[in-house]
Amino acid sequence: MGRKAHSGAGGAAMLYRGTYQGGCFCGAIRYAFLDVFVAGYCHCSICRRMSGAPVIAWVNTPRASFRVL
């Protein structure tokens, strides 16, 4: 992951600063975003059912920095 930072736009403290990319497993959709201000994971029954995995990870990023490639 990127390096930790403590300032962000709109008053939100940024957890990590950096450029991140991801996408779906088949590769049809790719995305990129800058900076993470909230990150976590969940293993509740709903998230397990929706993902088909024992746990999911997620992040929140400023909307302006998110783009579909």
Secondary structure, DSSP 4 states (H G I P E B T S, - for coil): --EE----GGGPPPSEEEEEEEE-TTSS-EEEEEEESEEEEE--HHHHHHHTSS-EEEEE--GGG-EE-
